């Protein structure tokens, strides 16, 4: 590999663990409240906001599965599509049957006091109470190394690996969020450890002196 300064690097094996970057919506308030009262993972932050007024932001994505997932934390869930609606008729029926409201008005900004989200404001002047907002807006690789090397990618933009975290490129491994749909720290750590063990074994194997084959008489 060669960096921007032209320096070349050589390695027998390589492990990429650069992760993903969530596409945070550009609506005023999202960036400021992200990680405080605006989140992307219901399994990471759902417990802390249980039984509150929860919202799901999904303008560029569907939002159906995230809205359904939040029902185990609160009975008060609203799906905000911000002027768009990518839901199938059957999904609308299921959401409605489970008392999940769908609001399609374009959003102007998020209202908050300090780090605490309080309301979602719409361009028509209306607003709705919201204590915590979860969003699904896609993600991208934080580093394009894997793609540059020619790794096979999924439609979602993550690297395809086998059970040992090895890619389709010999000697190149990817662990963590960059390679899977299950984006948890504990999973990333486990994959990194697994890849490290495999790489170590492969390096040891490559350095071993193999006995010469006996000549058949």
Phi and psi in degrees as GROMACS dihedral restraints (atoms count N, CA, C in turn):
[ dihedral_restraints ]
;  ai    aj    ak    al  type     phi  dphi    fc
    3     4     5     6     1  -130.5    20    10
    4     5     6     7     1   132.5    20    10
    6     7     8     9     1   -87.6    20    10
    7     8     9    10     1  -177.5    20    10
    9    10    11    12     1   -66.4    20    10
   10    11    12    13     1   -18.0    20    10
   12    13    14    15     1   -91.8    20    10
   13    14    15    16     1    -0.6    20    10
   15    16    17    18     1    89.8    20    10
   16    17    18    19     1     2.2    20    10
   18    19    20    21     1   -75.2    20    10
   19    20    21    22     1   131.5    20    10
   21    22    23    24     1   -98.5    20    10
   22    23    24    25     1   143.0    20    10
   24    25    26    27     1  -125.4    20    10
   25    26    27    28     1   140.4    20    10
   27    28    29    30     1  -124.0    20    10
   28    29    30    31     1   141.9    20    10
   30    31    32    33     1  -153.4    20    10
   31    32    33    34     1   147.2    20    10
   33    34    35    36     1   -77.4    20    10
   34    35    36    37     1   -34.0    20    10
   36    37    38    39     1  -137.1    20    10
   37    38    39    40     1   157.1    20    10
   39    40    41    42     1  -145.5    20    10
   40    41    42    43     1   135.1    20    10
   42    43    44    45     1  -118.0    20    10
   43    44    45    46     1   119.2    20    10
   45    46    47    48     1   -98.3    20    10
   46    47    48    49     1   126.6    20    10
   48    49    50    51     1  -141.2    20    10
   49    50    51    52     1    53.8    20    10
   51    52    53    54     1   -91.4    20    10
   52    53    54    55     1    -9.1    20    10
   54    55    56    57     1    73.7    20    10
   55    56    57    58     1  -171.7    20    10
   57    58    59    60     1  -119.8    20    10
   58    59    60    61     1   163.4    20    10
   60    61    62    63     1  -124.3    20    10
   61    62    63    64     1   122.7    20    10
   63    64    65    66     1   -71.9    20    10
   64    65    66    67     1   140.7    20    10
   66    67    68    69     1   -84.2    20    10
   67    68    69    70     1    95.3    20    10
   69    70    71    72     1   -75.4    20    10
   70    71    72    73     1   127.8    20    10
   72    73    74    75     1   -54.2    20    10
   73    74    75    76     1   147.8    20    10
   75    76    77    78     1   -85.9    20    10
   76    77    78    79     1     2.1    20    10
   78    79    80    81     1   -61.5    20    10
   79    80    81    82     1   134.2    20    10
   81    82    83    84     1   -52.7    20    10
   82    83    84    85     1   128.7    20    10
   84    85    86    87     1   109.8    20    10
   85    86    87    88     1   -29.3    20    10
   87    88    89    90     1   -62.9    20    10
   88    89    90    91     1   -54.4    20    10
   90    91    92    93     1   -62.4    20    10
   91    92    93    94     1   -40.1    20    10
   93    94    95    96     1   -68.1    20    10
   94    95    96    97     1   -32.0    20    10
   96    97    98    99     1  -100.7    20    10
   97    98    99   100     1    -3.5    20    10
   99   100   101   102     1   -62.4    20    10
  100   101   102   103     1   126.9    20    10
  102   103   104   105     1    87.3    20    10
  103   104   105   106     1    -1.9    20    10
  105   106   107   108     1  -117.8    20    10
  106   107   108   109     1   -55.0    20    10
  108   109   110   111     1  -140.6    20    10
  109   110   111   112     1     8.8    20    10
  111   112   113   114     1  -123.0    20    10
  112   113   114   115     1   127.0    20    10
  114   115   116   117     1  -137.0    20    10
  115   116   117   118     1   172.7    20    10
  117   118   119   120     1  -122.6    20    10
  118   119   120   121     1   -13.8    20    10
  120   121   122   123     1  -120.4    20    10
  121   122   123   124     1   113.7    20    10
  123   124   125   126     1   -68.7    20    10
  124   125   126   127     1   -25.7    20    10
  126   127   128   129     1   -79.9    20    10
  127   128   129   130     1   -22.2    20    10
  129   130   131   132     1   -87.1    20    10
  130   131   132   133     1   -37.5    20    10
  132   133   134   135     1  -125.2    20    10
  133   134   135   136     1     0.9    20    10
  135   136   137   138     1   -64.1    20    10
  136   137   138   139     1   -38.6    20    10
  138   139   140   141     1   -59.6    20    10
  139   140   141   142     1   -41.4    20    10
  141   142   143   144     1   -69.1    20    10
  142   143   144   145     1   -18.9    20    10
  144   145   146   147     1  -117.8    20    10
  145   146   147   148     1    21.7    20    10
  147   148   149   150     1   -62.3    20    10
  148   149   150   151     1   146.0    20    10
  150   151   152   153     1    66.5    20    10
  151   152   153   154     1    15.0    20    10
  153   154   155   156     1  -103.3    20    10
  154   155   156   157     1   176.4    20    10
  156   157   158   159     1   -76.9    20    10
  157   158   159   160     1   106.1    20    10
  159   160   161   162     1  -106.3    20    10
  160   161   162   163     1   145.6    20    10
  162   163   164   165     1  -126.8    20    10
  163   164   165   166     1   154.4    20    10
  165   166   167   168     1  -123.2    20    10
  166   167   168   169     1   124.1    20    10
  168   169   170   171     1  -100.1    20    10
  169   170   171   172     1   123.8    20    10
  171   172   173   174     1  -150.4    20    10
  172   173   174   175     1    89.5    20    10
  174   175   176   177     1   -96.3    20    10
  175   176   177   178     1   -44.3    20    10
  177   178   179   180     1   -95.1    20    10
  178   179   180   181     1    -9.5    20    10
  180   181   182   183     1  -123.5    20    10
  181   182   183   184     1   178.9    20    10
  183   184   185   186     1   -74.2    20    10
  184   185   186   187     1   -53.2    20    10
  186   187   188   189     1    86.0    20    10
  187   188   189   190     1    -8.8    20    10
  189   190   191   192     1   -61.6    20    10
  190   191   192   193     1   -52.8    20    10
  192   193   194   195     1   -64.1    20    10
  193   194   195   196     1   -38.0    20    10
  195   196   197   198     1   -66.0    20    10
  196   197   198   199     1   -40.9    20    10
  198   199   200   201     1   -63.2    20    10
  199   200   201   202     1   -42.7    20    10
  201   202   203   204     1   -64.1    20    10
  202   203   204   205     1   -41.4    20    10
  204   205   206   207     1   -62.0    20    10
  205   206   207   208     1   -33.5    20    10
  207   208   209   210     1   -74.9    20    10
  208   209   210   211     1   -14.0    20    10
  210   211   212   213     1   -64.9    20    10
  211   212   213   214     1   -22.0    20    10
  213   214   215   216     1   -76.6    20    10
  214   215   216   217     1   -11.9    20    10
  216   217   218   219     1  -103.7    20    10
  217   218   219   220     1   -27.7    20    10
  219   220   221   222     1  -156.3    20    10
  220   221   222   223     1   147.9    20    10
  222   223   224   225     1   -87.3    20    10
  223   224   225   226     1    -3.8    20    10
  225   226   227   228     1  -111.8    20    10
  226   227   228   229     1    86.6    20    10
  228   229   230   231     1  -124.4    20    10
  229   230   231   232     1   133.6    20    10
  231   232   233   234     1  -127.5    20    10
  232   233   234   235     1   135.2    20    10
  234   235   236   237     1   -99.8    20    10
  235   236   237   238     1   121.3    20    10
  237   238   239   240     1  -106.2    20    10
  238   239   240   241     1   120.4    20    10
  240   241   242   243     1  -102.1    20    10
  241   242   243   244     1    -2.3    20    10
  243   244   245   246     1    52.7    20    10
  244   245   246   247     1    50.6    20    10
  246   247   248   249     1    89.4    20    10
  247   248   249   250     1    -6.8    20    10
  249   250   251   252     1  -123.6    20    10
  250   251   252   253     1   167.3    20    10
  252   253   254   255     1  -151.3    20    10
  253   254   255   256     1   105.6    20    10
  255   256   257   258     1  -102.2    20    10
  256   257   258   259     1    16.9    20    10
  258   259   260   261     1   -83.2    20    10
  259   260   261   262     1   143.6    20    10
  261   262   263   264     1   -80.3    20    10
  262   263   264   265     1   154.0    20    10
  264   265   266   267     1   -54.5    20    10
  265   266   267   268     1   -39.1    20    10
  267   268   269   270     1   -67.5    20    10
  268   269   270   271     1   -32.6    20    10
  270   271   272   273     1   -71.0    20    10
  271   272   273   274     1   -38.8    20    10
  273   274   275   276     1   -61.0    20    10
  274   275   276   277     1   -42.4    20    10
  276   277   278   279     1   -62.8    20    10
  277   278   279   280     1   -42.5    20    10
  279   280   281   282     1   -66.8    20    10
  280   281   282   283     1   -43.3    20    10
  282   283   284   285     1   -61.8    20    10
  283   284   285   286     1   -45.2    20    10
  285   286   287   288     1   -63.1    20    10
  286   287   288   289     1   -41.7    20    10
  288   289   290   291     1   -64.1    20    10
  289   290   291   292     1   -25.3    20    10
  291   292   293   294     1  -102.3    20    10
  292   293   294   295     1    20.1    20    10
  294   295   296   297     1    60.2    20    10
  295   296   297   298     1    34.4    20    10
  297   298   299   300     1  -101.2    20    10
  298   299   300   301     1   114.3    20    10
  300   301   302   303     1   -74.0    20    10
  301   302   303   304     1   149.8    20    10
  303   304   305   306     1  -121.1    20    10
  304   305   306   307     1   119.8    20    10
  306   307   308   309     1  -118.6    20    10
  307   308   309   310     1   121.2    20    10
  309   310   311   312     1  -105.3    20    10
  310   311   312   313     1     1.8    20    10
  312   313   314   315     1   -62.4    20    10
  313   314   315   316     1   141.0    20    10
  315   316   317   318     1   -61.6    20    10
  316   317   318   319     1   137.1    20    10
  318   319   320   321     1   -94.4    20    10
  319   320   321   322     1   137.8    20    10
  321   322   323   324     1   -96.4    20    10
  322   323   324   325     1   -44.3    20    10
  324   325   326   327     1  -168.2    20    10
  325   326   327   328     1   169.8    20    10
  327   328   329   330     1  -102.6    20    10
  328   329   330   331     1   135.9    20    10
  330   331   332   333     1   -99.4    20    10
  331   332   333   334     1   135.8    20    10
  333   334   335   336     1  -152.1    20    10
  334   335   336   337     1   160.5    20    10
  336   337   338   339     1  -116.8    20    10
  337   338   339   340     1   110.7    20    10
  339   340   341   342     1    65.6    20    10
  340   341   342   343     1  -126.4    20    10
  342   343   344   345     1   -92.8    20    10
  343   344   345   346     1     0.4    20    10
  345   346   347   348     1   -98.2    20    10
  346   347   348   349     1   116.3    20    10
  348   349   350   351     1   -65.0    20    10
  349   350   351   352     1   138.5    20    10
  351   352   353   354     1  -124.6    20    10
  352   353   354   355     1   -31.8    20    10
  354   355   356   357     1  -158.7    20    10
  355   356   357   358     1   158.8    20    10
  357   358   359   360     1  -112.3    20    10
  358   359   360   361     1   125.4    20    10
  360   361   362   363     1  -104.9    20    10
  361   362   363   364     1   139.0    20    10
  363   364   365   366     1  -108.4    20    10
  364   365   366   367     1   160.5    20    10
  366   367   368   369     1   -66.6    20    10
  367   368   369   370     1   -20.9    20    10
  369   370   371   372     1   -83.8    20    10
  370   371   372   373     1     2.7    20    10
  372   373   374   375     1    98.6    20    10
  373   374   375   376     1   -14.6    20    10
  375   376   377   378     1   -77.1    20    10
  376   377   378   379     1   166.4    20    10
  378   379   380   381     1  -151.1    20    10
  379   380   381   382     1   157.1    20    10
  381   382   383   384     1  -133.5    20    10
  382   383   384   385     1   144.6    20    10
  384   385   386   387     1   -67.4    20    10
  385   386   387   388     1   140.4    20    10
  387   388   389   390     1  -155.1    20    10
  388   389   390   391     1   123.1    20    10
  390   391   392   393     1   -89.5    20    10
  391   392   393   394     1   -28.8    20    10
  393   394   395   396     1  -153.3    20    10
  394   395   396   397     1   138.7    20    10
  396   397   398   399     1  -123.9    20    10
  397   398   399   400     1   128.3    20    10
  399   400   401   402     1  -108.6    20    10
  400   401   402   403     1   142.3    20    10
  402   403   404   405     1  -128.6    20    10
  403   404   405   406     1   150.6    20    10
  405   406   407   408     1  -126.7    20    10
  406   407   408   409     1   110.5    20    10
  408   409   410   411     1  -141.4    20    10
  409   410   411   412     1    20.2    20    10
  411   412   413   414     1    80.1    20    10
  412   413   414   415     1   175.7    20    10
  414   415   416   417     1  -151.6    20    10
  415   416   417   418     1   171.7    20    10
  417   418   419   420     1  -145.3    20    10
  418   419   420   421     1   158.0    20    10
  420   421   422   423     1   -64.2    20    10
  421   422   423   424     1   136.0    20    10
  423   424   425   426     1   -72.6    20    10
  424   425   426   427     1   -19.4    20    10
  426   427   428   429     1  -143.0    20    10
  427   428   429   430     1   139.7    20    10
  429   430   431   432     1   -95.6    20    10
  430   431   432   433     1    18.2    20    10
  432   433   434   435     1   -56.8    20    10
  433   434   435   436     1   -49.9    20    10
  435   436   437   438     1   -59.8    20    10
  436   437   438   439     1   -44.0    20    10
  438   439   440   441     1   -67.3    20    10
  439   440   441   442     1   -38.0    20    10
  441   442   443   444     1   -62.9    20    10
  442   443   444   445     1   -37.2    20    10
  444   445   446   447     1   -75.7    20    10
  445   446   447   448     1   -10.3    20    10
  447   448   449   450     1    94.4    20    10
  448   449   450   451     1    22.3    20    10
  450   451   452   453     1   -67.3    20    10
  451   452   453   454     1   145.3    20    10
  453   454   455   456     1   -70.7    20    10
  454   455   456   457     1   133.7    20    10
  456   457   458   459     1  -117.7    20    10
  457   458   459   460     1   153.0    20    10
  459   460   461   462     1   -84.8    20    10
  460   461   462   463     1   173.2    20    10
  462   463   464   465     1   -64.6    20    10
  463   464   465   466     1   -24.9    20    10
  465   466   467   468     1   -83.3    20    10
  466   467   468   469     1    -6.9    20    10
  468   469   470   471     1    93.8    20    10
  469   470   471   472     1    16.0    20    10
  471   472   473   474     1  -106.4    20    10
  472   473   474   475     1   160.8    20    10
  474   475   476   477     1   -82.1    20    10
  475   476   477   478     1   136.3    20    10
  477   478   479   480     1   -80.2    20    10
  478   479   480   481     1   127.3    20    10
  480   481   482   483     1  -134.4    20    10
  481   482   483   484     1   161.7    20    10
  483   484   485   486     1   -89.5    20    10
  484   485   486   487     1  -170.9    20    10
  486   487   488   489     1   -68.6    20    10
  487   488   489   490     1   -12.1    20    10
  489   490   491   492     1  -101.7    20    10
  490   491   492   493     1    11.2    20    10
  492   493   494   495     1    71.1    20    10
  493   494   495   496     1    13.8    20    10
  495   496   497   498     1   -84.4    20    10
  496   497   498   499     1   139.4    20    10
  498   499   500   501     1   -88.3    20    10
  499   500   501   502     1  -173.9    20    10
  501   502   503   504     1   -75.1    20    10
  502   503   504   505     1    -6.1    20    10
  504   505   506   507     1   -96.8    20    10
  505   506   507   508     1   122.2    20    10
  507   508   509   510     1   -59.9    20    10
  508   509   510   511     1   130.2    20    10
  510   511   512   513     1    85.9    20    10
  511   512   513   514     1    -2.4    20    10
  513   514   515   516     1  -111.9    20    10
  514   515   516   517     1   124.6    20    10
  516   517   518   519     1  -120.9    20    10
  517   518   519   520     1   151.2    20    10
  519   520   521   522     1  -135.0    20    10
  520   521   522   523     1   131.1    20    10
  522   523   524   525     1  -130.5    20    10
  523   524   525   526     1   156.2    20    10
  525   526   527   528     1    90.4    20    10
  526   527   528   529     1  -161.1    20    10
  528   529   530   531     1   -57.3    20    10
  529   530   531   532     1   -28.4    20    10
  531   532   533   534     1   -65.2    20    10
  532   533   534   535     1   -15.7    20    10
  534   535   536   537     1  -120.2    20    10
  535   536   537   538     1    -5.9    20    10
  537   538   539   540     1  -140.1    20    10
  538   539   540   541     1   165.1    20    10
  540   541   542   543     1   -85.8    20    10
  541   542   543   544     1   -19.8    20    10
  543   544   545   546     1   -86.6    20    10
  544   545   546   547     1    96.0    20    10
  546   547   548   549     1   -97.8    20    10
  547   548   549   550     1    83.9    20    10
  549   550   551   552     1  -131.0    20    10
  550   551   552   553     1   146.4    20    10
  552   553   554   555     1   -59.1    20    10
  553   554   555   556     1   -43.3    20    10
  555   556   557   558     1   -64.4    20    10
  556   557   558   559     1   -36.1    20    10
  558   559   560   561     1   -68.9    20    10
  559   560   561   562     1   -43.0    20    10
  561   562   563   564     1   -60.9    20    10
  562   563   564   565     1   -42.7    20    10
  564   565   566   567     1   -64.0    20    10
  565   566   567   568     1   -41.9    20    10
  567   568   569   570     1   -64.5    20    10
  568   569   570   571     1   -42.0    20    10
  570   571   572   573     1   -65.4    20    10
  571   572   573   574     1   -38.7    20    10
  573   574   575   576     1   -63.7    20    10
  574   575   576   577     1   -41.6    20    10
  576   577   578   579     1   -65.3    20    10
  577   578   579   580     1   -42.5    20    10
  579   580   581   582     1   -63.0    20    10
  580   581   582   583     1   -45.6    20    10
  582   583   584   585     1   -63.7    20    10
  583   584   585   586     1   -38.8    20    10
  585   586   587   588     1   -61.6    20    10
  586   587   588   589     1   -41.4    20    10
  588   589   590   591     1   -64.9    20    10
  589   590   591   592     1   -45.1    20    10
  591   592   593   594     1   -62.9    20    10
  592   593   594   595     1   -43.7    20    10
  594   595   596   597     1   -61.6    20    10
  595   596   597   598     1   -43.5    20    10
  597   598   599   600     1   -60.8    20    10
  598   599   600   601     1   -43.5    20    10
  600   601   602   603     1   -63.9    20    10
  601   602   603   604     1   -41.1    20    10
  603   604   605   606     1   -65.5    20    10
  604   605   606   607     1   -39.5    20    10
  606   607   608   609     1   -67.0    20    10
  607   608   609   610     1   -42.0    20    10
  609   610   611   612     1   -63.0    20    10
  610   611   612   613     1   -44.1    20    10
  612   613   614   615     1   -60.6    20    10
  613   614   615   616     1   -39.4    20    10
  615   616   617   618     1   -68.6    20    10
  616   617   618   619     1   -27.0    20    10
  618   619   620   621     1   -88.6    20    10
  619   620   621   622     1   -12.0    20    10
  621   622   623   624     1   -69.2    20    10
  622   623   624   625     1   137.3    20    10
  624   625   626   627     1   -83.2    20    10
  625   626   627   628     1   122.5    20    10
  627   628   629   630     1   -90.0    20    10
  628   629   630   631     1   134.2    20    10
  630   631   632   633     1   -63.7    20    10
  631   632   633   634     1   142.7    20    10
  633   634   635   636     1   -66.0    20    10
  634   635   636   637     1   143.6    20    10
  636   637   638   639     1   -68.7    20    10
  637   638   639   640     1   137.9    20    10
  639   640   641   642     1   -71.7    20    10
  640   641   642   643     1   138.0    20    10
  642   643   644   645     1   -75.4    20    10
  643   644   645   646     1   133.6    20    10
  645   646   647   648     1   -78.0    20    10
  646   647   648   649     1   129.5    20    10
